[in-house]
Amino acid sequence: MRQSWRSLLFAHWRVEPERIQRTLPPGLHVDTYDGSAYVGIVPFLMRNIRPWWSPYLPWLSNFLELNVRTYVHDALGRPGVWFYSLDCDQPVAVWGARKFFHLPYRHAAMSAPQIEATTDYRSQVKGTNLRCDVRYALGREEREAVP
């Protein structure tokens, strides 16, 4: 896959490890840092997502996404990320992620207007009361990550 992530925010909150552990499936163990577990939200704009062999399609390849996540390791100690939710405003992307990658994507009504360096990110999962409203400003100029 090829893709770009824009206007990305990593916001995390400390949580007692026992509280997180109760929410994980068997075989996963909460990862801690300095005695705490963390839950994070990660809102961002996906741009130009496509298979490596395909051109991007503007009406399909650009969308908003919001992840709610925590950090884990498995029984062998391998680190990973557990996604409580992966929300997206592109129904075809939600369908494809669920069907082919078995990821827990959900369709959401989302917007992320940007005024100068500030983003007003709004998300509500379709058919639920689950919503996220966050305003954030980028701390520095956006730059491309080195592959």
N, C-alpha and C positions, 0 to 999 in steps of 0.2 A: 504494500500500500504506500501511497505518497499522500502527504497532507501537510498543512501548515496550521499552527495554532496561534491565534492573535488575541490580544487584550486578555491575557491569562492572569487569573488571581489564584493564589494558594492561601486560603485562610484556614487556620487550625485552632482547635480548642482542646485543652487538657481534660482528660476524663479518667476516672479511676479505672485501672485495668480490669478489675472484676466486672464492672458494668459492661465494658466492651466484650469481654470473654463470653458473657451470657448471650450475646447476640450473634456469635460466630457458629458456623456449622462444625460438626465433629471433624477433627483432624487439623483444624486451624487453631493457632494460639496467638493471642494478642502480642504485638511487638511493643516494647516500651523504650522510652528515652528519658533518662534521669528520673525513673520511677513512675512515669506517667504514660498513659496511652493517649492517642490523639485521634480526633475525628476532624475531617476536613471537608470543606466545600471547594470545588474548583470550577468556576464558571469561565467559559472561553468561547471564542468564535472559531469554528473549523472552516478552513478555506482550502479549496482545490483538492478535496479528498477524492481519491480514485485508485483503482488498481495500477500497479507500476507500468503496465503495458497500455493503458488507456489515457486518452486526453480527458481533461475535466469537463464536466457539463455544468455550466453556471446554475441552472435551475435545480440541480441535484447535488452538486459538489460543495455547496456553501451552506452552512447551518450553524445554529447555536447549540451548545451542549453544557450540561451541568452535571458534575460528578459529586456524590456524597460518598466518602471513603474512610477507611482506617488501614492501619499497617499491621501485617501479620507475618507469621512464619509457619511452615508446615512441620510435620513430625520429624523430618530430616534436618530442620533448621534453616531451610531455604526461605529467604525473605520474599514478601509479595505485598500486593495491595488487594484488599477486599472492598468491592464496590457494593454499597448498600443500594445505590441507585445510579443509573446513567440516564439522564433525561435529555431529550433532543426534540427540536421543532421540525425535523424533516421525517415525515412518516415512512418514506421508502428506506431511509437509513435505519430507522428503528426496526422495521421489518427485517432487513438484511442482517443486522447485528444479532437479532434474536434467532433467526432461522439458520444462518450459516456459522455464527461464532458462539451461539448459546450464551449471549450476554444479556443481562437484565435491563435492557433499554426500555424506556417508557416515552410515549409521545406527550409533549408538553407545549403549551402556548408560551412563547418566549419572545422577549424583545431586549435589545441592548443598544439603545441610542447612545452615541458618543458625542460629547461636546468638549472640544479641545482634548485634553488628556483624561477626562472623567467619563466613566462608563456607568450607566444606570441599568443594571442587569435585573430582569424580571422573568420569573419562570413559575408556571403553575401546571402541574401534571393534569392532563385531561381526565375529567370525571372524578376528581378528588378535591380535597381542600388543601393538598400539599402545595406549598408555594415558597418561593425564595425571592426576596427583594434585597438587593445589595448595590451600593454605590461605591465605586473605587476609582482611584487615580493611579496611573502608572508611575512608578518611582523613577524611571529613566526611559530613554528612548528604546523603542522596540528594536530588536536586532535578530537576524537569522542565526539559528543554532547551527553549529558545524556538524555535518552528517557523521 
